[in-house]
Amino acid sequence: MRQETSGKAGVRMMMRALLYAGVLTAGVTLALPGDGYVLHAGQQGILVVVNDQPITHRDVSQRMKLNSALGVSRGSAKARRKKTLDTLINEVIARAQAKKRGVKIDDKRVNSALERMAKGSKTTVAGFEKTLKRKGISMSTLRAQVEATLYLRWVIGQQDKTKVNVTDAEVDKRYNKLTSDPRLKPVHVYKIREVDLPVKVNPNDPYGPQLLQARAVEATQIAKKYKGCHTLRSASKGIFNVKLSKTIQAPADKLPAQMKKALKQAGTKQLIGPMRVKTGVRMIAFCGTATLKPPKPPREAVKNMLLNEKYERMTGRVMKDLRRRAFIEYKDKGAVLTQ
């Protein structure tokens, strides 16, 4: 069965991999790329055969796993799977197209791309490897993916000679749009920490109230020593099983009026409580307020964003034509349904 696909759904994943791998534009601030590209011809569970090259369930799952581990995975599981499969199909086609012309990506070029990635992400190739290892992913997976993006770069360059540029006016327009986003406005927050004294009380335990009372007494002892959030640990010293939360930054517009009033009345030198909660006894420490100003995107990042979008459109045109001429046979109905 032969099916022709445009490859549009895989364009974003493919271009993200290309740009993140540092093989399309110089001076781009880089992040870790998407999944590695490994095909297992003898693997069971073949989804698609592209020009006699199989793509398996494992290939797709490994790519998705790496995307997720590196934080470049978006959308629903079905959408991510579709994009991943399309990307792998594009990579097979690009690799075959390049090899027809006698083009071979050697280790030196892969190493160079990896070093550019590392420099752009303010880490090292060894740092990449450690990150992947912690996630249970081998460095060979990343290397193979980078090799695939280099083949894609060559094919796109051969098929479309258009030079992608972004004008200052285009950057200004997108920058102004992004910086006017309400999510980038300063946010006023209350800084709070919870002081918990856990109590496991069986509803039928006649000594339950006494246990709670004992914990309340201990909470009062902590409150007497408390002089501010910086003294929480020393004030709790000697009291059994006290749990101190990390600082919670609660947006002022989300806090109930009664809670804000109680925090202001207590100030930063007194604890609120003790009070009964489901897990035992709790007190609240008010650590003050702050205004958080989300950082605005650098103009260079906005420029790169626009370049990415233009490369996506260009790549879409190239891959649409190449996929039309490729032999793509779906072995799994589920794979067809994702197209």
N, C-alpha and C positions, 0 to 999 in steps of 0.2 A: 504494500500500500504506500503510495507516495502522497505526501502532503506538502504544500508550499506555504511558508509563513513569512510575514514581513519582518519579523524581528523587532518590531517597535517596543514591545514590552521588555525586551532585554537590553535596550539601548542605555537606559539609565544605569543599570548595574554594570554594563560593559564600560561606559565612559567613566563611571566612578572608579572602576578598577584601573583604567588607563591613567587617569589623572592622579590618583593616589599613588600609583606606582612611579610617578615622576617621569613618564616617558613621552608626554605630549608637550608640556610647557615648562620652560625654565623659570626658576624663581617662584614657583608656586609653593605655598605653605602646604605641606603634605601631611596626611594622616596614614595610618595603616590601611592597606588595601583589603579588598574582600577576599573570598576563599581561594584556596589553591586549586589547581586544575589537575586532576589525576584521573586517568581512564584505566579501567581494568577490563581488558577484552575478554578475559575468561570468567569474569564475575557473573554470577547468576542475577536475575532481576534486571534485565536490560530494558530501559525505557524507550530509547531512541537509537537508531543507527543513522549516522550522518556520513555519507560517502564511505560506507563500509567501516566506520569507526563507531563502536558502541558507547553509549552513555548510560550508566547504571543508576539504580536507586542509591547505591553507596556514594557515587560521584556527587549526586545532588545533595544528599544528606551531609556529606563532608563539607561541601561548599557552604551550605546553610549554617552548619555548626561554626565554621570559622567566621562567617559574617556576623553571627550573633556574638561570638566571643570578642570580636574587635569592635562591636558597637556600630556596625554599618548596615544593620538589618532593620528594615522598616516595613510596616503594613502587616496584614493578616498572614497566617501561615500559608494559606493557599496562594496569596499574591507573591510572597517571598519565594515559594517553590517555583512558581511560574517564571519569575524573573531569573531565578538561578538556572533553570533548565534552558531558557532562551540564551542566557549568557554563555553557557557551556556549548550550545549548538554554534553560536557565533564564533567561539574560539576554535572549534574544530574546523569550521569552514575557513577561517583566516589562516590557521596553521597550514592547511592543505594548499591554499592559494599561494602562500609565500613559498612553500617548498617546491611548488610547480616551477617557480622562477629561480630555483636554486638558492633561495635565501635560508640561512641557518643562523639562529640566535645562539651564540656560544655563551659559556659560563662567564666570560669576562664582561659581556654586556649585561647579563643578569646581575652580577655582583655590583656593577656600576649603578644600576637602577636601585638596588637594595641600599647602597650607600647614600644615594640622593634621598631616598625615602627616610632613612634614619636621620640624616642631617636636618631635613625639613620638619621632622617630628621631634627634634631635639633629643634624640636617643642614638643608639648604635645598632648595628646589625645584631650584635650579641644581645642587646636589649630586646629586640624583636623576638629573638629565639627564646629568651627566658619567658617573655609574655606568652608566647604560643605554648611552650612546654607546660606552664602552669594550667593552661586550658586543655591540656591533653592533645595538642596538635603539633605535628612535626614541622620543622623548618623546611623540609623538602616540599611540603604542600604549598607554602608561601612562595618558594622559589619557582615552582612549576606555574603558579598563577602569574607571577611577574613575567616569566617567559612568554606565556600566552598573550599578555597585554602588549608585549613588544612585537609579537607577530601581528596583532590587531593594528598597532600603530603603523607598521609598514604597509599593510594592506590598505588602510584608510588613506595614507599618504599617496599611494600609487593610484588609487581610484578617484580621489578627489583632491585636486591641486589647489583648491580654494584656501587662501590664507585667512585664518580666523583672527579678527581684531575686535577690540572693544574701545569705543571712544570715551573721552572724559565725560561727555554729556550723558552717555548711557550709564556710566558709573554713578554720576551725580543723581540721576533720576532714581535708580534702584536704591542707592544709599539713603536718600531722603525718605523713600517709602519704608525701608526697613527701620530706620531710626524713629519714625513716627508711630511705630507699633506700640499700643498701650502696654504691652508686656515689658517694654524697656523703660517705663516710667519708674521713678523712685518709689520704693515701698517702705512704709513705716511699720516696724515690727516691735513686739514685746519679747524680750529674751527671758525665758522661763526654764527652770530645772525642777524635776520632780524628785522628791525624797520618799522612797518607799520602804516600809518595814513590813515585809510579807508575813501573813498569818494563815496557816492552813487549819481551817475550822470545820469540823464535821457538824452539819446542822443538828444532829442528835447528841452532840457532845455537851454535857452539862457544864464543862469547864471552858467552853468557848468564849463566853463573855469575859471571863477572867483573863484569858490569853490576850484578847483584844485590849483590855484595860491595861495590862502589863506593857503591851507595845505602845499604847498611847502615852504611858508614863515615860518610856524611853524616848519617844518622839519629843516630849516636852524637855527632856534633858538636852537633846540636840539643839532645840530652839533656844535654850538659855545660852549656849556657847556660840551660837551663830552670830557672825558679825558682817556677813555678806557672802555672795556666791563663792568667792575665793577661799572661804573658810569652811565650806561644806564638808570636805574630807576630814579636816582636823576636828570639827565639831562632832562628827559621827564616830570618831575613833573610840574603840572600846565597846561599842554597841553591836550586838550580834546581827549579822545578815541585813545590812542596810544597803539598798540599791539606789545609786545616784544616776539619774539620767543625764544624757548629753544635753547641751543647751538647745532648747526648742525655740525657733524663731517664728512666733505666731503673728501673722499680719494683723495690724490694728483693726482693719475694717472687717475682719472675720471673728474677732473676739466678742462675746456677749458683753453688753454694757455693764452688767453686774460684775463680771469677772474683771473688767478693766478698772472698775471702781475699787474692788477689793485689792487689786495689785497696787494701785496708787496709794491707798490708805496704809497698806503694810510697808510700802517703800522697799528699799534694797537692803535694809539692815534687819528686817524681821521676816520670819517664816509665816506663811499662812497655814493654819491647821493646828493640831492634827485633825484629820477627817477620816471617816470610815469609807473604804472603797472595797470593791469586790475581792481584791487580792490581799487586803489587810488594812494597814494604816498608811496614810499619805500626808505629806506636807508639800507646799509649793514655795519655791524660792524665786523672787523677782530680781532679775539681774540687770534691769534697766531697759532702755529702748535704743533703737538704732534705725537709721535710714539706709536701706540697701539700694544701691544704684547699679542696675545690671550694666555690664560693659557693652559699649557700642561696638559693632563689628568694624574691624580695620578696613580702610578703603581697598587695600590689596586683596582682602578676602572677598569683598563684593565684586571686584574685577574678576577674580578667579571664578566666582559663581556664574557670572555672565559668560565667561569663556567656556565653562562646562556646558552651559545650556546650548551654546552655539555648536560645540563639538557634538553634542547629543543629536542635534538636528542633522548635522553633516554625516555622522555615523549612521543614522537611520536611513539616509538615502543610499549610502554605500552598501550596508548589510541587506537592505531590502532587495537590491538587485542580485547580490551574491547568493542569498538564500533562495531566490527564485530559480537559480540555475543549479542549486545543489540537490542531491538526492537525500531526502529526509524521510525515513521510514519509522513510524511509531509502532513499537512492539507492545506497548501497554496502553489500554484504553484510557486509564487514568491520566496518562501524559497527554493524550489528545484532548481530554476535557479541560486541561489547564491552559490550552492554547487560546 
